[in-house]
Amino acid sequence: MQLAVSAVGLDRPGIVAAISRVLLEHDGNIEDSRMALLGGHFAVMLIVEVPDDTDPVAVEESVLSATAGMDLVVTVRPVAHAASDHLEGTPYVLTVYGADRPGIVADVTGALARWDVNVTDLATHVLEGKIYVMIIEVSLPAGTVPGKVERALRDAASGVDLSFHPVEAETL
């Protein structure tokens, strides 16, 4: 069985150590993970393979116990094994730079969704309080014309600079 484990809280040493130790104690194997510092908070997202008879509530309680005093928001939920069909396609990277304003993510991801382009990774940052930077890795479905997607992105994301190009094999 797979579990999705997430935790968010003020950044401090020991968060990853405490969570990973609990998962090991429940015979869990971390198969996929993303951890990042976001605005002074540490966010953890994990997909963990555990024995089929594992109780997700018990795992969540164990994580909460092990991280007591760290003031984390923790969730542990079973998830189905995901089919990888949506990952098939051509990997592209999209970078967006421009003046910070509400709606940039919604505009760009909306244009991608209209072309059935799957977002596989997305990161944003605001530099010096005014320059918005977004880097998105996507998977273009077979038969999609990249130039048409790029034009749609440029139309949707007015006022920002963007680049859209295939991911080089060695960067994967």
C-alpha positions as CSV (number, residue, x, y, z in Angstrom):
1,M,0.0,0.0,0.0
2,Q,1.1,3.5,-0.6
3,L,0.6,6.4,1.8
4,A,0.8,10.1,1.0
5,V,2.5,11.8,4.0
6,S,2.6,15.6,4.3
7,A,3.9,17.9,7.0
8,V,4.2,21.7,7.1
9,G,5.5,23.9,9.9
10,L,8.1,26.5,10.8
11,D,11.5,25.4,9.7
12,R,13.7,23.8,12.2
13,P,16.4,21.1,12.3
14,G,15.2,17.5,12.8
15,I,11.9,17.5,10.9
16,V,13.0,15.1,8.2
17,A,14.9,12.9,10.7
18,A,11.9,12.5,12.9
19,I,9.4,11.8,10.1
20,S,11.7,9.4,8.2
21,R,12.5,7.5,11.5
22,V,8.8,6.9,12.1
23,L,8.2,5.7,8.6
24,L,11.1,3.3,8.9
25,E,9.6,2.0,12.2
26,H,6.4,1.3,10.3
27,D,8.4,-0.6,7.6
28,G,7.9,2.3,5.2
29,N,10.0,3.0,2.2
30,I,10.1,6.6,0.9
31,E,9.6,6.2,-2.8
32,D,9.0,9.7,-4.0
33,S,9.5,13.0,-2.1
34,R,9.6,16.7,-2.3
35,M,10.8,18.8,0.6
36,A,11.3,22.6,0.5
37,L,11.6,25.7,2.5
38,L,8.7,28.0,1.6
39,G,8.4,31.4,3.2
40,G,10.1,30.2,6.4
41,H,8.0,27.1,6.6
42,F,9.3,23.6,5.8
43,A,7.0,21.5,3.6
44,V,7.3,17.8,3.2
45,M,5.4,15.7,0.7
46,L,6.2,11.9,0.5
47,I,4.8,8.8,-1.2
48,V,5.7,5.9,1.0
49,E,5.3,2.2,0.4
50,V,4.2,0.3,3.5
51,P,2.9,-3.2,4.2
52,D,-0.7,-3.7,3.2
53,D,-1.8,-4.1,6.8
54,T,-0.4,-0.7,8.0
55,D,-2.9,1.6,9.6
56,P,-2.6,5.1,8.2
57,V,-4.1,6.6,11.3
58,A,-1.4,4.9,13.5
59,V,1.3,6.2,11.2
60,E,-0.1,9.8,11.4
61,E,-0.3,9.5,15.2
62,S,3.3,8.2,15.4
63,V,4.5,11.1,13.2
64,L,2.6,13.6,15.4
65,S,4.1,12.1,18.5
66,A,7.6,12.1,17.2
67,T,7.3,15.7,16.1
68,A,5.5,17.0,19.2
69,G,6.8,20.5,19.9
70,M,7.6,21.2,16.3
71,D,4.0,22.4,15.7
72,L,3.6,20.6,12.4
73,V,0.4,20.1,10.4
74,V,0.6,16.4,9.4
75,T,-1.6,14.3,7.2
76,V,-1.2,10.6,6.3
77,R,-3.6,9.2,3.7
78,P,-3.6,6.0,1.6
79,V,-3.3,6.6,-2.1
80,A,-3.8,4.4,-5.1
81,H,-0.8,3.4,-7.2
82,A,-0.8,6.0,-9.9
83,A,-0.7,5.0,-13.6
84,S,2.2,6.8,-15.3
85,D,0.3,7.5,-18.6
86,H,0.1,11.2,-17.8
87,L,4.0,11.3,-17.6
88,E,4.3,9.9,-21.2
89,G,5.0,12.7,-23.6
90,T,7.8,15.2,-24.3
91,P,9.3,16.9,-21.3
92,Y,9.6,20.7,-21.6
93,V,10.6,23.4,-19.2
94,L,8.9,26.8,-19.0
95,T,10.4,29.8,-17.2
96,V,8.4,32.9,-16.5
97,Y,9.9,36.2,-15.3
98,G,8.0,39.4,-14.7
99,A,6.6,42.0,-12.3
100,D,4.8,40.2,-9.5
101,R,1.1,40.3,-9.7
102,P,-1.8,38.1,-8.7
103,G,-2.9,35.5,-11.3
104,I,0.4,34.6,-13.0
105,V,0.2,31.0,-11.9
106,A,-3.5,30.7,-12.7
107,D,-3.0,32.3,-16.2
108,V,0.0,30.1,-17.1
109,T,-1.4,26.8,-15.8
110,G,-4.8,27.5,-17.3
111,A,-3.2,27.8,-20.7
112,L,-1.3,24.6,-20.2
113,A,-4.5,22.8,-19.1
114,R,-6.3,23.9,-22.2
115,W,-3.7,22.0,-24.2
116,D,-3.8,18.9,-21.9
117,V,-0.2,19.6,-20.9
118,N,0.6,17.9,-17.6
119,V,2.6,19.9,-15.0
120,T,5.2,17.7,-13.4
121,D,7.1,20.2,-11.3
122,L,6.5,23.9,-10.5
123,A,8.4,26.3,-8.3
124,T,7.9,30.0,-7.8
125,H,9.9,32.8,-6.0
126,V,9.6,36.5,-5.7
127,L,12.9,38.3,-5.9
128,E,13.5,41.6,-4.2
129,G,9.8,41.8,-3.4
130,K,8.9,42.6,-7.0
131,I,10.2,40.2,-9.7
132,Y,8.2,37.0,-10.0
133,V,10.0,33.9,-11.2
134,M,8.3,30.6,-12.0
135,I,9.9,27.4,-13.4
136,I,7.6,24.7,-14.6
137,E,8.4,21.3,-15.9
138,V,5.7,19.8,-18.1
139,S,4.9,16.8,-20.3
140,L,3.5,17.6,-23.7
141,P,1.1,14.9,-25.0
142,A,2.0,13.1,-28.1
143,G,1.1,15.1,-31.2
144,T,1.1,18.4,-29.4
145,V,2.7,21.2,-31.4
146,P,5.0,23.0,-29.0
147,G,4.9,26.3,-30.9
148,K,1.1,26.4,-30.5
149,V,1.4,25.8,-26.8
150,E,4.0,28.6,-26.5
151,R,1.8,31.0,-28.4
152,A,-1.1,30.2,-26.0
153,L,1.2,30.8,-23.1
154,R,2.4,34.1,-24.4
155,D,-1.3,35.2,-24.9
156,A,-2.3,34.1,-21.5
157,A,0.7,35.5,-19.6
158,S,0.8,39.0,-20.9
159,G,3.4,41.3,-19.3
160,V,5.9,38.6,-18.5
161,D,8.9,37.2,-20.2
162,L,8.9,33.4,-20.8
163,S,10.9,30.7,-22.4
164,F,9.6,27.3,-23.4
165,H,12.0,24.6,-24.6
166,P,12.5,20.8,-24.5
167,V,14.4,19.4,-21.5
168,E,17.8,18.2,-22.4
169,A,18.2,14.5,-21.8
170,E,21.2,15.0,-19.4
171,T,19.1,17.3,-17.2
172,L,16.6,14.7,-16.4
